[in-house]
Amino acid sequence: MNTEEQITRFIESELLEGAGPGVDPLTSGMLDSLAIEFLIGWVEEEFEISLSYRDVVAENFASVGALSALVDSKRSGATDTSEGK
């Protein structure tokens, strides 16, 4: 299972209690701020990464794909050297 599938499965089973497949819960705004905080904690623990305040921006949580790309980037050791585009 790839990162995007893992994140989607977690959101659907733990945060949305089985919401329908095919809808990106981040794109559609289905998660409130508390759910996003819970998601951040799970992502850090599950993937053994640390997200800084610079990582927690709208662009990285615009979709499950965007969050997945951030996680994969962190896991590979890549860092974002751009400071506030």
Backbone as XML, in Angstrom:
<?xml version="1.0"?>
<chain id="A" units="angstrom">
  <residue number="1" name="MET">
    <atom name="N" x="0.841" y="-1.172" z="0.000"/>
    <atom name="CA" x="0.000" y="0.000" z="0.000"/>
    <atom name="C" x="0.893" y="1.244" z="0.000"/>
  </residue>
  <residue number="2" name="ASN">
    <atom name="N" x="0.609" y="2.182" z="-0.897"/>
    <atom name="CA" x="1.428" y="3.389" z="-0.962"/>
    <atom name="C" x="0.967" y="4.426" z="0.070"/>
  </residue>
  <residue number="3" name="THR">
    <atom name="N" x="1.712" y="5.484" z="0.195"/>
    <atom name="CA" x="1.453" y="6.515" z="1.199"/>
    <atom name="C" x="0.064" y="7.116" z="1.044"/>
  </residue>
  <residue number="4" name="GLU">
    <atom name="N" x="-0.310" y="7.438" z="-0.169"/>
    <atom name="CA" x="-1.626" y="8.050" z="-0.402"/>
    <atom name="C" x="-2.751" y="7.112" z="0.028"/>
  </residue>
  <residue number="5" name="GLU">
    <atom name="N" x="-2.610" y="5.845" z="-0.276"/>
    <atom name="CA" x="-3.634" y="4.873" z="0.125"/>
    <atom name="C" x="-3.708" y="4.734" z="1.641"/>
  </residue>
  <residue number="6" name="GLN">
    <atom name="N" x="-2.565" y="4.739" z="2.308"/>
    <atom name="CA" x="-2.541" y="4.647" z="3.765"/>
    <atom name="C" x="-3.238" y="5.846" z="4.403"/>
  </residue>
  <residue number="7" name="ILE">
    <atom name="N" x="-2.932" y="7.033" z="3.905"/>
    <atom name="CA" x="-3.541" y="8.249" z="4.456"/>
    <atom name="C" x="-5.048" y="8.242" z="4.210"/>
  </residue>
  <residue number="8" name="THR">
    <atom name="N" x="-5.446" y="7.885" z="3.008"/>
    <atom name="CA" x="-6.869" y="7.841" z="2.674"/>
    <atom name="C" x="-7.598" y="6.843" z="3.563"/>
  </residue>
  <residue number="9" name="ARG">
    <atom name="N" x="-7.028" y="5.671" z="3.729"/>
    <atom name="CA" x="-7.658" y="4.644" z="4.564"/>
    <atom name="C" x="-7.817" y="5.136" z="5.996"/>
  </residue>
  <residue number="10" name="PHE">
    <atom name="N" x="-6.784" y="5.791" z="6.542"/>
    <atom name="CA" x="-6.860" y="6.310" z="7.902"/>
    <atom name="C" x="-7.965" y="7.359" z="8.025"/>
  </residue>
  <residue number="11" name="ILE">
    <atom name="N" x="-7.989" y="8.296" z="7.097"/>
    <atom name="CA" x="-9.003" y="9.355" z="7.145"/>
    <atom name="C" x="-10.398" y="8.763" z="7.081"/>
  </residue>
  <residue number="12" name="GLU">
    <atom name="N" x="-10.611" y="7.852" z="6.145"/>
    <atom name="CA" x="-11.940" y="7.273" z="5.966"/>
    <atom name="C" x="-12.375" y="6.437" z="7.163"/>
  </residue>
  <residue number="13" name="SER">
    <atom name="N" x="-11.448" y="5.693" z="7.761"/>
    <atom name="CA" x="-11.835" y="4.803" z="8.853"/>
    <atom name="C" x="-11.839" y="5.477" z="10.220"/>
  </residue>
  <residue number="14" name="GLU">
    <atom name="N" x="-10.937" y="6.421" z="10.448"/>
    <atom name="CA" x="-10.798" y="7.014" z="11.776"/>
    <atom name="C" x="-11.392" y="8.416" z="11.917"/>
  </residue>
  <residue number="15" name="LEU">
    <atom name="N" x="-11.346" y="9.193" z="10.864"/>
    <atom name="CA" x="-11.795" y="10.582" z="10.977"/>
    <atom name="C" x="-13.178" y="10.820" z="10.382"/>
  </residue>
  <residue number="16" name="LEU">
    <atom name="N" x="-13.533" y="10.027" z="9.393"/>
    <atom name="CA" x="-14.835" y="10.219" z="8.752"/>
    <atom name="C" x="-15.755" y="9.030" z="8.951"/>
  </residue>
  <residue number="17" name="GLU">
    <atom name="N" x="-15.288" y="8.037" z="9.674"/>
    <atom name="CA" x="-16.077" y="6.861" z="9.987"/>
    <atom name="C" x="-16.722" y="6.248" z="8.758"/>
  </residue>
  <residue number="18" name="GLY">
    <atom name="N" x="-15.887" y="5.922" z="7.788"/>
    <atom name="CA" x="-16.355" y="5.209" z="6.607"/>
    <atom name="C" x="-17.004" y="6.057" z="5.536"/>
  </residue>
  <residue number="19" name="ALA">
    <atom name="N" x="-16.562" y="7.278" z="5.368"/>
    <atom name="CA" x="-17.102" y="8.123" z="4.298"/>
    <atom name="C" x="-16.870" y="7.460" z="2.955"/>
  </residue>
  <residue number="20" name="GLY">
    <atom name="N" x="-17.689" y="7.786" z="2.009"/>
    <atom name="CA" x="-17.644" y="7.151" z="0.702"/>
    <atom name="C" x="-16.322" y="7.299" z="-0.017"/>
  </residue>
  <residue number="21" name="PRO">
    <atom name="N" x="-15.927" y="6.245" z="-0.731"/>
    <atom name="CA" x="-14.689" y="6.306" z="-1.499"/>
    <atom name="C" x="-14.836" y="7.215" z="-2.719"/>
  </residue>
  <residue number="22" name="GLY">
    <atom name="N" x="-13.719" y="7.652" z="-3.236"/>
    <atom name="CA" x="-13.732" y="8.459" z="-4.449"/>
    <atom name="C" x="-13.761" y="9.958" z="-4.202"/>
  </residue>
  <residue number="23" name="VAL">
    <atom name="N" x="-13.950" y="10.364" z="-2.958"/>
    <atom name="CA" x="-13.965" y="11.783" z="-2.629"/>
    <atom name="C" x="-12.722" y="12.080" z="-1.807"/>
  </residue>
  <residue number="24" name="ASP">
    <atom name="N" x="-11.954" y="13.064" z="-2.224"/>
    <atom name="CA" x="-10.777" y="13.453" z="-1.456"/>
    <atom name="C" x="-11.247" y="14.323" z="-0.292"/>
  </residue>
  <residue number="25" name="PRO">
    <atom name="N" x="-11.153" y="13.817" z="0.935"/>
    <atom name="CA" x="-11.684" y="14.566" z="2.081"/>
    <atom name="C" x="-10.949" y="15.867" z="2.349"/>
  </residue>
  <residue number="26" name="LEU">
    <atom name="N" x="-9.699" y="15.973" z="1.917"/>
    <atom name="CA" x="-8.978" y="17.228" z="2.117"/>
    <atom name="C" x="-9.404" y="18.265" z="1.085"/>
  </residue>
  <residue number="27" name="THR">
    <atom name="N" x="-9.546" y="17.839" z="-0.155"/>
    <atom name="CA" x="-9.976" y="18.756" z="-1.208"/>
    <atom name="C" x="-11.382" y="19.275" z="-0.937"/>
  </residue>
  <residue number="28" name="SER">
    <atom name="N" x="-12.247" y="18.402" z="-0.462"/>
    <atom name="CA" x="-13.647" y="18.772" z="-0.257"/>
    <atom name="C" x="-13.909" y="19.456" z="1.078"/>
  </residue>
  <residue number="29" name="GLY">
    <atom name="N" x="-12.866" y="19.607" z="1.905"/>
    <atom name="CA" x="-13.023" y="20.310" z="3.173"/>
    <atom name="C" x="-13.831" y="19.552" z="4.203"/>
  </residue>
  <residue number="30" name="MET">
    <atom name="N" x="-13.778" y="18.236" z="4.175"/>
    <atom name="CA" x="-14.569" y="17.407" z="5.077"/>
    <atom name="C" x="-13.988" y="17.318" z="6.487"/>
  </residue>
  <residue number="31" name="LEU">
    <atom name="N" x="-12.756" y="17.772" z="6.684"/>
    <atom name="CA" x="-12.123" y="17.671" z="7.994"/>
    <atom name="C" x="-12.045" y="19.037" z="8.661"/>
  </residue>
  <residue number="32" name="ASP">
    <atom name="N" x="-12.418" y="19.080" z="9.939"/>
    <atom name="CA" x="-12.297" y="20.330" z="10.679"/>
    <atom name="C" x="-10.884" y="20.432" z="11.258"/>
  </residue>
  <residue number="33" name="SER">
    <atom name="N" x="-10.610" y="21.515" z="11.952"/>
    <atom name="CA" x="-9.251" y="21.755" z="12.441"/>
    <atom name="C" x="-8.801" y="20.690" z="13.443"/>
  </residue>
  <residue number="34" name="LEU">
    <atom name="N" x="-9.705" y="20.190" z="14.265"/>
    <atom name="CA" x="-9.351" y="19.150" z="15.213"/>
    <atom name="C" x="-8.983" y="17.856" z="14.490"/>
  </residue>
  <residue number="35" name="ALA">
    <atom name="N" x="-9.720" y="17.514" z="13.456"/>
    <atom name="CA" x="-9.416" y="16.325" z="12.665"/>
    <atom name="C" x="-8.067" y="16.475" z="11.966"/>
  </residue>
  <residue number="36" name="ILE">
    <atom name="N" x="-7.762" y="17.669" z="11.488"/>
    <atom name="CA" x="-6.465" y="17.917" z="10.846"/>
    <atom name="C" x="-5.342" y="17.729" z="11.870"/>
  </residue>
  <residue number="37" name="GLU">
    <atom name="N" x="-5.524" y="18.226" z="13.085"/>
    <atom name="CA" x="-4.515" y="18.041" z="14.140"/>
    <atom name="C" x="-4.306" y="16.559" z="14.435"/>
  </residue>
  <residue number="38" name="PHE">
    <atom name="N" x="-5.383" y="15.806" z="14.502"/>
    <atom name="CA" x="-5.302" y="14.374" z="14.733"/>
    <atom name="C" x="-4.566" y="13.698" z="13.577"/>
  </residue>
  <residue number="39" name="LEU">
    <atom name="N" x="-4.869" y="14.123" z="12.352"/>
    <atom name="CA" x="-4.210" y="13.592" z="11.165"/>
    <atom name="C" x="-2.706" y="13.874" z="11.205"/>
  </residue>
  <residue number="40" name="ILE">
    <atom name="N" x="-2.331" y="15.076" z="11.589"/>
    <atom name="CA" x="-0.911" y="15.437" z="11.681"/>
    <atom name="C" x="-0.196" y="14.523" z="12.674"/>
  </residue>
  <residue number="41" name="GLY">
    <atom name="N" x="-0.794" y="14.327" z="13.832"/>
    <atom name="CA" x="-0.190" y="13.450" z="14.834"/>
    <atom name="C" x="-0.034" y="12.028" z="14.326"/>
  </residue>
  <residue number="42" name="TRP">
    <atom name="N" x="-1.054" y="11.532" z="13.653"/>
    <atom name="CA" x="-0.992" y="10.173" z="13.100"/>
    <atom name="C" x="0.091" y="10.076" z="12.030"/>
  </residue>
  <residue number="43" name="VAL">
    <atom name="N" x="0.155" y="11.051" z="11.135"/>
    <atom name="CA" x="1.152" y="11.046" z="10.061"/>
    <atom name="C" x="2.558" y="11.014" z="10.660"/>
  </residue>
  <residue number="44" name="GLU">
    <atom name="N" x="2.806" y="11.853" z="11.660"/>
    <atom name="CA" x="4.131" y="11.887" z="12.267"/>
    <atom name="C" x="4.492" y="10.547" z="12.903"/>
  </residue>
  <residue number="45" name="GLU">
    <atom name="N" x="3.550" y="9.954" z="13.587"/>
    <atom name="CA" x="3.807" y="8.673" z="14.238"/>
    <atom name="C" x="3.904" y="7.529" z="13.231"/>
  </residue>
  <residue number="46" name="GLU">
    <atom name="N" x="2.961" y="7.448" z="12.341"/>
    <atom name="CA" x="2.898" y="6.345" z="11.382"/>
    <atom name="C" x="4.111" y="6.301" z="10.450"/>
  </residue>
  <residue number="47" name="PHE">
    <atom name="N" x="4.528" y="7.463" z="9.986"/>
    <atom name="CA" x="5.610" y="7.520" z="9.004"/>
    <atom name="C" x="6.956" y="7.920" z="9.611"/>
  </residue>
  <residue number="48" name="GLU">
    <atom name="N" x="6.965" y="8.091" z="10.940"/>
    <atom name="CA" x="8.185" y="8.422" z="11.674"/>
    <atom name="C" x="8.881" y="9.654" z="11.105"/>
  </residue>
  <residue number="49" name="ILE">
    <atom name="N" x="8.089" y="10.713" z="10.979"/>
    <atom name="CA" x="8.604" y="11.995" z="10.501"/>
    <atom name="C" x="8.179" y="13.078" z="11.473"/>
  </residue>
  <residue number="50" name="SER">
    <atom name="N" x="8.741" y="14.240" z="11.316"/>
    <atom name="CA" x="8.357" y="15.389" z="12.114"/>
    <atom name="C" x="7.967" y="16.515" z="11.161"/>
  </residue>
  <residue number="51" name="LEU">
    <atom name="N" x="6.797" y="17.078" z="11.388"/>
    <atom name="CA" x="6.338" y="18.191" z="10.559"/>
    <atom name="C" x="6.570" y="19.488" z="11.319"/>
  </residue>
  <residue number="52" name="SER">
    <atom name="N" x="7.191" y="20.442" z="10.667"/>
    <atom name="CA" x="7.410" y="21.744" z="11.293"/>
    <atom name="C" x="6.227" y="22.657" z="10.963"/>
  </residue>
  <residue number="53" name="TYR">
    <atom name="N" x="6.193" y="23.803" z="11.591"/>
    <atom name="CA" x="5.133" y="24.757" z="11.299"/>
    <atom name="C" x="5.159" y="25.173" z="9.825"/>
  </residue>
  <residue number="54" name="ARG">
    <atom name="N" x="6.337" y="25.130" z="9.200"/>
    <atom name="CA" x="6.441" y="25.477" z="7.776"/>
    <atom name="C" x="5.787" y="24.436" z="6.883"/>
  </residue>
  <residue number="55" name="ASP">
    <atom name="N" x="5.675" y="23.202" z="7.388"/>
    <atom name="CA" x="5.037" y="22.132" z="6.622"/>
    <atom name="C" x="3.518" y="22.197" z="6.703"/>
  </residue>
  <residue number="56" name="VAL">
    <atom name="N" x="3.013" y="22.768" z="7.791"/>
    <atom name="CA" x="1.573" y="22.779" z="8.032"/>
    <atom name="C" x="0.971" y="24.043" z="7.403"/>
  </residue>
  <residue number="57" name="VAL">
    <atom name="N" x="0.896" y="23.984" z="6.081"/>
    <atom name="CA" x="0.324" y="25.082" z="5.297"/>
    <atom name="C" x="-0.751" y="24.518" z="4.372"/>
  </residue>
  <residue number="58" name="ALA">
    <atom name="N" x="-1.613" y="25.374" z="3.921"/>
    <atom name="CA" x="-2.747" y="24.946" z="3.094"/>
    <atom name="C" x="-2.330" y="24.116" z="1.884"/>
  </residue>
  <residue number="59" name="GLU">
    <atom name="N" x="-1.237" y="24.492" z="1.244"/>
    <atom name="CA" x="-0.811" y="23.777" z="0.038"/>
    <atom name="C" x="-0.529" y="22.303" z="0.313"/>
  </residue>
  <residue number="60" name="ASN">
    <atom name="N" x="0.037" y="21.996" z="1.482"/>
    <atom name="CA" x="0.375" y="20.620" z="1.815"/>
    <atom name="C" x="-0.831" y="19.805" z="2.273"/>
  </residue>
  <residue number="61" name="PHE">
    <atom name="N" x="-1.929" y="20.486" z="2.584"/>
    <atom name="CA" x="-3.144" y="19.803" z="3.029"/>
    <atom name="C" x="-4.307" y="20.065" z="2.078"/>
  </residue>
  <residue number="62" name="ALA">
    <atom name="N" x="-3.995" y="20.476" z="0.861"/>
    <atom name="CA" x="-5.022" y="20.768" z="-0.136"/>
    <atom name="C" x="-5.673" y="19.501" z="-0.669"/>
  </residue>
  <residue number="63" name="SER">
    <atom name="N" x="-4.935" y="18.397" z="-0.607"/>
    <atom name="CA" x="-5.462" y="17.113" z="-1.075"/>
    <atom name="C" x="-4.654" y="16.000" z="-0.422"/>
  </residue>
  <residue number="64" name="VAL">
    <atom name="N" x="-5.203" y="14.801" z="-0.484"/>
    <atom name="CA" x="-4.467" y="13.655" z="0.043"/>
    <atom name="C" x="-3.176" y="13.469" z="-0.756"/>
  </residue>
  <residue number="65" name="GLY">
    <atom name="N" x="-3.215" y="13.726" z="-2.049"/>
    <atom name="CA" x="-2.024" y="13.621" z="-2.877"/>
    <atom name="C" x="-0.932" y="14.587" z="-2.444"/>
  </residue>
  <residue number="66" name="ALA">
    <atom name="N" x="-1.315" y="15.819" z="-2.113"/>
    <atom name="CA" x="-0.340" y="16.813" z="-1.661"/>
    <atom name="C" x="0.271" y="16.406" z="-0.325"/>
  </residue>
  <residue number="67" name="LEU">
    <atom name="N" x="-0.551" y="15.919" z="0.595"/>
    <atom name="CA" x="-0.044" y="15.468" z="1.891"/>
    <atom name="C" x="0.860" y="14.259" z="1.707"/>
  </residue>
  <residue number="68" name="SER">
    <atom name="N" x="0.468" y="13.367" z="0.836"/>
    <atom name="CA" x="1.272" y="12.183" z="0.544"/>
    <atom name="C" x="2.645" y="12.578" z="-0.016"/>
  </residue>
  <residue number="69" name="ALA">
    <atom name="N" x="2.675" y="13.547" z="-0.903"/>
    <atom name="CA" x="3.940" y="14.022" z="-1.475"/>
    <atom name="C" x="4.831" y="14.610" z="-0.384"/>
  </residue>
  <residue number="70" name="LEU">
    <atom name="N" x="4.240" y="15.353" z="0.541"/>
    <atom name="CA" x="5.006" y="15.911" z="1.657"/>
    <atom name="C" x="5.600" y="14.789" z="2.500"/>
  </residue>
  <residue number="71" name="VAL">
    <atom name="N" x="4.782" y="13.812" z="2.836"/>
    <atom name="CA" x="5.248" y="12.686" z="3.650"/>
    <atom name="C" x="6.382" y="11.948" z="2.944"/>
  </residue>
  <residue number="72" name="ASP">
    <atom name="N" x="6.192" y="11.646" z="1.674"/>
    <atom name="CA" x="7.231" y="10.939" z="0.922"/>
    <atom name="C" x="8.518" y="11.753" z="0.856"/>
  </residue>
  <residue number="73" name="SER">
    <atom name="N" x="8.380" y="13.064" z="0.715"/>
    <atom name="CA" x="9.549" y="13.941" z="0.686"/>
    <atom name="C" x="10.288" y="13.897" z="2.024"/>
  </residue>
  <residue number="74" name="LYS">
    <atom name="N" x="9.546" y="13.963" z="3.106"/>
    <atom name="CA" x="10.145" y="13.911" z="4.441"/>
    <atom name="C" x="10.814" y="12.568" z="4.685"/>
  </residue>
  <residue number="75" name="ARG">
    <atom name="N" x="10.175" y="11.507" z="4.248"/>
    <atom name="CA" x="10.710" y="10.164" z="4.460"/>
    <atom name="C" x="11.993" y="9.937" z="3.663"/>
  </residue>
  <residue number="76" name="SER">
    <atom name="N" x="12.097" y="10.569" z="2.520"/>
    <atom name="CA" x="13.295" y="10.384" z="1.693"/>
    <atom name="C" x="14.431" y="11.305" z="2.142"/>
  </residue>
  <residue number="77" name="GLY">
    <atom name="N" x="14.142" y="12.172" z="3.104"/>
    <atom name="CA" x="15.181" y="13.058" z="3.612"/>
    <atom name="C" x="15.281" y="14.365" z="2.858"/>
  </residue>
  <residue number="78" name="ALA">
    <atom name="N" x="14.403" y="14.570" z="1.888"/>
    <atom name="CA" x="14.424" y="15.826" z="1.137"/>
    <atom name="C" x="13.887" y="16.940" z="2.022"/>
  </residue>
  <residue number="79" name="THR">
    <atom name="N" x="14.421" y="18.110" z="1.846"/>
    <atom name="CA" x="13.943" y="19.261" z="2.610"/>
    <atom name="C" x="13.559" y="20.364" z="1.663"/>
  </residue>
  <residue number="80" name="ASP">
    <atom name="N" x="12.627" y="21.150" z="2.074"/>
    <atom name="CA" x="12.190" y="22.293" z="1.280"/>
    <atom name="C" x="13.087" y="23.468" z="1.618"/>
  </residue>
  <residue number="81" name="THR">
    <atom name="N" x="13.864" y="23.901" z="0.649"/>
    <atom name="CA" x="14.778" y="25.006" z="0.888"/>
    <atom name="C" x="14.186" y="26.354" z="0.523"/>
  </residue>
  <residue number="82" name="SER">
    <atom name="N" x="12.981" y="26.330" z="-0.069"/>
    <atom name="CA" x="12.337" y="27.605" z="-0.387"/>
    <atom name="C" x="11.674" y="28.119" z="0.864"/>
  </residue>
  <residue number="83" name="GLU">
    <atom name="N" x="11.905" y="29.373" z="1.160"/>
    <atom name="CA" x="11.312" y="29.954" z="2.353"/>
    <atom name="C" x="10.195" y="30.888" z="1.952"/>
  </residue>
  <residue number="84" name="GLY">
    <atom name="N" x="8.971" y="30.327" z="1.972"/>
    <atom name="CA" x="7.801" y="31.142" z="1.689"/>
    <atom name="C" x="7.719" y="31.650" z="0.287"/>
  </residue>
  <residue number="85" name="LYS">
    <atom name="N" x="7.305" y="30.830" z="-0.625"/>
    <atom name="CA" x="7.164" y="31.220" z="-2.033"/>
    <atom name="C" x="6.273" y="32.410" z="-2.185"/>
  </residue>
</chain>
